[in-house]
Amino acid sequence: MADRNSTGILAASGMALALLLTGCSGGDEGSKPLSSSDVGTPWVVPDTDLKDTSGADYRLTDGTTKPVTLVFFGYTNCPDICQMVMANIASAMTRLDDDERKQVEVVFVTTDPARDTEKVLGDYLERFDPTFIGATAKMDRILELGKAFKVAIEKGEKLPSGGYDVTHGTQVFLVDENDEIPMFWGQDTSSAVFARDISTLLKADS
């Protein structure tokens, strides 16, 4: 049995080594390296049909038009890690200047669509940043999308309270303007590191 919310749970065991990369994505010699892990050949984002918190149709391939989109898979009843990661991302956004902030999108994909309705998801993200996008769908579509990100999703055992945990990978992924996933950050990445890496990526893109 995998640990709750353990990092690096994979949809395909053959890709395990890709998510265990520890090398940083580097730039030119003398520039600060990113703290993210490079996946090698970028993964491709599929045209998975989702819904946003307003109930409108949403696809990552259509919605990720900004230079930097951060994607995280989680759920609103997550007792610890999801809240920590989202709080760090929200804090990172406040460290960016206005021009940088306009070039960044943050998408939270629920791993628990049975409980995370559009309203529940919207209320949850409002606490972190009202501009964050929440995405949901039927579970088969969530699993399809998670597979492309090499994130496995499992419903855990029933809790004494009557609820349940959802086991899922806890990486934060970069989706670029080409609808590709070139890198990810670990769950312990601080807001300062997120902000620094985002600024570096935006400068490289300009």
N, C-alpha and C positions, 0 to 999 in steps of 0.2 A: 504493500500500500504506500503510495507516495505521500510525502508530508503535505499538509495543507498549504496551498499557495506557494509551493516550492518553485524556485527559479529553474528554468531550463527544462520543464516538462515538455516533451516533444511529441508532435503528431506522427512523425516518422522516425523510427529509431536510426535509420541510416543516415539521418542528418544531424545526429547528436554532436559530432565533432565540430560542426559549423557553429553551434551555439556555445561551445566550450572554448572558443577562441579567446585568448587573453591579450593578444596584441592590440595596440591602439591603432586607430586610423591616423596616419601621419600626413603631414603636408611637406612643404619644401624644407630642406635642412635649415635649422635656425628658427623655424616657426614652432609655435606650441602645438604638440600633438593633441588630438581629440582623446577624450576618455572613453569613447565608445569602442565597441568591438566590431570589427569588419567581418561581414559574412562571406567574403570572397566574391564570386559572381553574384550580383544582386538578384534577389528573389523578385518575382513579378506579382503585383497585386491583381487579384482576379476581379471581374465585374460582378461581384456579389450584391444582390439586391437587399438593401437594408431600409430601415425607417429611422428618421431622426426624432428628436423629442417632441416635435410638433405633429408627428404622424406623416410627414412628407417623405416621399421616396428619396433615398440617399445611397450613393455608391462612393466608396473611397476613390475610385478611378475618376469620378466626376468632381468630387469635393476637394481633392487635394491639389489645388492649382497654385498654392503658394510655394515659395522655395523650400520651406521647412514645414513638414507636418509630423507631429509626434502622435503615435498610436499606442494605446495601452488597452489590454484586455483585462477586465475585472468585473466586480459586481458590488451593488450597493450595500449588501449585507455582510460584506467582507469585514472581519473584525479588526484587522490591523494593517496589513501590507498595502492594500489598495488605497486606503486613506493616506498613508504615509507617502506613497509615490505621487498621488495626485496633489497633495499639499506641497511637495517639493517642486513639482512642475508649475503649480500656480505661483509659488514664491519666485521661481525663476523668471516667470513672465514679468513680474514687477521690477526685476533687475534690468530688463531690456529698455532701451529708449523707445520713444513712440514709433519711429520709423521701423525699427527692428520688430517690434511687436506686431505691426501690421503685416509682416511677412511670415508670420508663424500661425499655424493652425494646430489645435490639440483635439484629438478624437478619442473618446472613451467607448470601447465596444463591450457591451455587457456579455458576460459568460453565463448569465442566469436570467434569460428572457422570460421565464415563467413568473418570476417575481418582479423583475425590473420592467414595468410598463413605461411607456413614454413619459408619463407624468412623474413617476418615481425617479426615473433616470434624470429628468430635467431638474427636479428639486434637489437631487443629490449634487449635481454638477454646479448648480447655482451657488452652493456654499463655497466652492473653490474659485470659480471664475465663470460669470454668465456667458462668456463668449465660447466656452468649451462646447464641443459638439458631442452629443450622446447618440449612439447607434445601437439599434436592436433589430431582431428578426426572429424567425422560427429557428429552433435549435439546430436543424440540419444546415442552415445557411451560416450560422455562427461557426459551426464546426468546419465548414468548407473554407471560410475565411481564415480561421485559426490555423488550418493546415498549411495555407500559403505562407503564414508567418512562423511556421514550425512551432506553434503553440497548441499543446493538447489541452482539452477541457474535459473534466470529469465531475459528475455529481457525486459528492461524498456521502458518507453514512449519515443517517438521521441522528440529530442531536437530541438530548433529553428535553430540550425546549420545544421540540416538534419541528424545528427548522432543519436545515442542512447546510453544510459547507460546499463550496465548489473549488475543486483543485484546478489550478491553471498556471501557466507560465507568467512570470512577473517582469519581463523585460519591457522596456519602452523602445519602440521601433521608430526609425526615421523612414518616412515615405517621401521621395523626392518628386520633382515636377514631371518625371518620366514614368510615374506610377511604379517605381521600383523601390525595393527595400535593401539599401546597401549596408546598414549598420544598426546596432541596438545598444542600449545602455542597461546596466544592471539595476536592480531594485534599490540598492543603497546609494545611488547617485544623488549627490546633494544639489540643492537649488543653485548654489554658486557654480558648480561644475556644469549643470545644464545650461545656465545662462552663458557661461564662457564658451561652451561648445557651439551653442546656437549662434552666437555672435561670430565665431570663427567660420562657421558654415556659410553664413550670410555674406561675409566679406569675400569668401572664396567664390561665391556665386555672382558677385557684382562685377 
